[in-house]
Amino acid sequence: MNTQELDHALNQQVLAGDIMGAFEKFYAEDVVMQENSAEPIPGKAANREREQEFVKSIAEFHGARVLASAISGDTSFSEWEMDVTFQGGFRVKMAQVAVRTWRDGLVVRERFYYNKG
């Protein structure tokens, strides 16, 4: 699969609610992930823990959609909108952009850009 097909497949799996399945399938062992301008987190094991904590924090997943996407070489860009209720009853509509760098069919770098406030 090319970068566009890989990115689409990953996004579809996330949209189906299988965030952890998508992580296991599409992310490299040496992946580096970053939230906004926070320090990058290296390694699949450390990022697996972060992803699991995020998934556990969600009480109800109301839906998500990809508003736009683009590919430039081995980099994919996707604009997301998600509607979730977190544990404790706090419901939020989140908007973010995910920028992914791909190598050998796997994500080796991912950075999320969003407004915290």
Salt bridges, closest charged atoms under 4 A:
ASP7 OD1 - ARG100 NH1 2.56
GLU24 OE1 - LYS44 NZ 3.81
GLU24 OE2 - ARG48 NE 2.59
ASP30 OD2 - ARG103 NH2 2.94
GLU35 OE2 - ARG50 NH2 2.99
GLU60 OE2 - HIS62 ND1 3.61
GLU81 OE1 - ARG65 NE 2.89
ASP83 OD2 - ARG91 NH2 2.57
GLU110 OE2 - ARG100 NE 2.73
